Amino acid sequence: MRLDGKIAVVTGASRGAGRGIATVLGERGATVYVTGRSSREGGSPTGRPETIEDAAEEVTARGGKGIAVRCDHTDDEQVRALFERVRAESGRLDVLASNAWGGYEKRVLTQKFWELDPAHLDLMLDAGLRAHMLSVQFAAPLLTETRGGLVALTTWAVDDDYGKNQNLYYDVVKTAINRMPVGLAADFAPYGVTALAVSPGWMLTESMREALPEELARLTETPEFIGRAVAALAADTDPSRHTGTIRTVVELAEDYGFTDLNGRPSSLWWDSYLKGVNLAEGVG
């Protein structure tokens, strides 16, 4: 499943799922534009130490070519400039992994909707739904010229049972993101571009690694699990069966035959969640 010669953009890639996607694409030989707000020169709006430069260097160390681009995906002109740069330097775009998401800058709490902080809604909409929409919109001319590419939106597979979500802001915004592939697939169809949403499970991100005790950490998946999912889609010569849909990492693992770093095609959290029990419930 090599991706030599492929050009990818991964947004929100300084840490977490974005970094996991970027590094696996690099491992398969792709050139990856690693974007986000956290940089060595500008610092991080969340105070985290990880940067886009760190991630780009890891992409290169893993066998690809990492290019760090500082980009605030809530700023239209910065997003436009990003894809103009990709066009000027690379002349094509094969993979867009749209991962930027500001909704976790505040904890997603289980609360009655009238108790929620409207500032959190703004983060989810501006640095979440709108960031996804504008990233794909400004990437679209290059994607349609390249033809046959992939758009993967990272998301959460919102359950129809609202009791499993219990945060109306999060529920509604993620549901809107999950609807995006339907329209994207219709518009991209004449150009052979596959568009879908991909949902990880409970990930052991950098911040979670610091916070979780070992007995909970062992339930999780690594960010490279979703990276392997996106890489498998990108290497598929005909991933069109997935266009317009939302797929979980475990569904894609079964389809393509990949595993997480521990050799398992699932996690203990997924095993339990698919039986109706969320082992992460109540964990801050």
N, C-alpha and C positions, 0 to 999 in steps of 0.2 A: 504493500500500500504506500508506495513512494509518491511524493508530491513535488519532485524536482521540477523547477521551472514555473511553478505556480506562485501567484502573487496573492497575498492575503492581507486583510485589515482586520485586526481584532481590537474592538473598542473596550475601554475600561479594563485594560490588561496589566495594570501594575501589580495586581494581586488577585487572589480568588479564582473564580471560574475563568475569567479572561486570561489570566496568566497561565492557567492549566491548558487552555486551548492553544494559546500562542506557542508554548513550549513544545507541545506534541506536534503541531504543524511544522515547527522548526526541525524537530527530530526526524520528520519524514522528508525534509529537504526543501521546504517552502521558504520563500522570502516573506517575512511577516512585518507589517507596519504595526507597531505596538503603541496604542494611544491611551491617553488618560490625563488627568490633572496633576497627578503626583510625580514630581520630578526632582532631581537633585538640586536644580537651581531654584525652583519655585516652591519646594516643600509640598506638603500634602494638606488639603483642606480638612482631613479627618485626623491628622496627627500621626498617621501610620508611617513607619519607616520605609516601606517598600516603594519603589519608583519604577517608572517606565523604562529608565535606563537599565536598571537591574534585570528587568524582564527581557529586554532586547538582548542583553549580553548572554542571558541564559539560552535564548533562542539560538544565538550563534554558536554557543558552546555545545548545544545539542545537535548541531549539524546543519542548521539553516542559516538564514541571514536575517538578523533582527535589526529593525530600524525604529528608534524611539521618536515619537512625534507628540509633543505636548499639545493637547487639544481638550478644551472644555466643550463637551457635546451638548451643552445648553446654549452655546453661542453659534448662531447660524453661519457667520462668516468664518469662524475657525473650522467648522465642519466642511464648508465649501472649499476652503484652502487645503484641507487635508487631502481631499480627493483630486483636486487640481495637482497637488504635488505627486500623488500616486500616478496620475496620468503622465505628467512630465518625466518622471524618473523611470517608470516601469511600463507605461503604455498599455496596461491591461489590468483587470481585476478578476480573479477567479473565485475568491472566497471572501465574503464579509461575515464575520462573527460579531454581531451587535450585542454587546454585553454591558455597556455603561448603564449604571443604575444607582441613583442617589437615595433610594428608599431605605437603605440600611444605615444611613448616617444617623438615624434615630432608631431606637429599638421598635420592632413591630410587636406591639403589645396586644394581648387579648382583652378588648374593652368594648363596652357599648359604644355605638357610633357617636353618640352625643358627647362622649368623654374624650374623643380623639382630638389631637392637635392639628388644626388646619395647616400649619407650617409643614407638617409631615406629608400632607396631601400634595402640597406644592412641590416638595422634593420628588415624590413618586411620579407626578405628572411631568414636571419640567426635565428632571434628570433621569427619567425612566421612560414613560410612554412617548413623550415628545422626542427625547434623544434617540430612541429606536427609530421613530418615524423619519426624522430628519437625516439620520445616518443613511438609511436605505434610500431615501429620496435623492440625496446628493451623490450617492454611489451609483444610482441606477443608470445614468448615461454610459458609464464605463462598463458596468456589468452587461448591459444590453449590447454594447459593441463587442465585448469579448465573447459573449454567448456561451451557453452551457455551464454557467457557474453556479455558485451556491450562496444563499443567504440563510444564516442560522441565527435566530433571535433566542437568547437565553431567557428563561422564564421560570415560572412555577406552574405545574399542572394543577390548577385550581380545581378542587373537588366540588361536585354538584351539591354536596352536603355542606352547607355554610358552617355547620358546627365544627368542621375540621379547619376552618380558616379564622373565623371570629375576629376579623379586623376588616371593616367594610371598605376602608380606603384601599388596603392591599388587595382584597378580593376583587374589587371593581377594576383597579388599574391592571392587575395581572390578567384578568379576563379580557380586557381590551387588547393587551399585547398578544394574547393567544388568538384573538380574532384577526390580527394583522395578516398572517400568512394566507388567509382566504383571498383577500384582495390582492396581495402581492403575487400570489400564484396566477391569478387571472391575468394581471397586467404583464407578468414576465413570461407567460406561456409561449408567445411567438418567438421568444429569444432563447428558449431552452434553459432558463434559469430556474432552479429549484429553490423554493422559499418555504421554510418551516420554522416552528418554534421547538426548542429542545430544553427539556426540564431535567436538571439534576435533582438529587435527593438531598439528604443532610450531608453537607460537605465539611470536611476538616480544613477550613480556610486558615490563613495565618492567625487571625484573631481567635478563631475557635480552638486552634491548637494551643494557644496560650491559656485559654479559659477552661477547657474541658478536662476533667479527670480522666485517667486512662480507661476506666470502665465505660465511660460514655464515648470517648474518642474511638474506641474499637468498633462502635456501631456505625460509624460514618463511612463516607467514600472520599477519595482524594479529588482535588480539582482536575487531575489528569484523566479521571474517568470521563468527564464531559469532553475533555480534550480529545480523547480517543474516539468518542462518538462523532465529533465534528470532523476529525481526520478521516474516519471511515466514510462518512457522507461525501467528503471532498474527493476521495479516491474512487468512489463508485462511478463507473462510466455511465450509469443511468439511474440516478437517485430519484427520478421523477415520481415514483410511487409514493414518495413522502411529501410531495409538494402540497401546500395548503393545509398541512396538518400540524398537530403538536405531538411530539414523541418524547417519551422519557428515556433516560440513559439506559435503563434496564431493558426496555423494548428494543433499542438500537443494539445493545450488546447481544441480545438473542438473535437479532437479524444478521449482524455482521460477524459475530463470533469473537469479539474482543472481551477483555476483562479489565478490572481495575489493577492497580499495581500489585495487589496481594494475590492476584490470580483468580479472583472470584468475579463472576459476571453480575454481581449484585452487591448488596451490603446487608448487614444485620438489620439496619434501619429499614431498608426497602422490604426485606423479607417480612418484617412485622407490619409495616404500613400497608402493604398489599393485602394483609389479613384484617385491616381495620384498626390497627393500634399504632399510634404515633409516639414512638419512644422519645422524641424530642420535645413533646408537649410540656410546657412549663419550664424548659431550660432557657436561662437568660444568656 
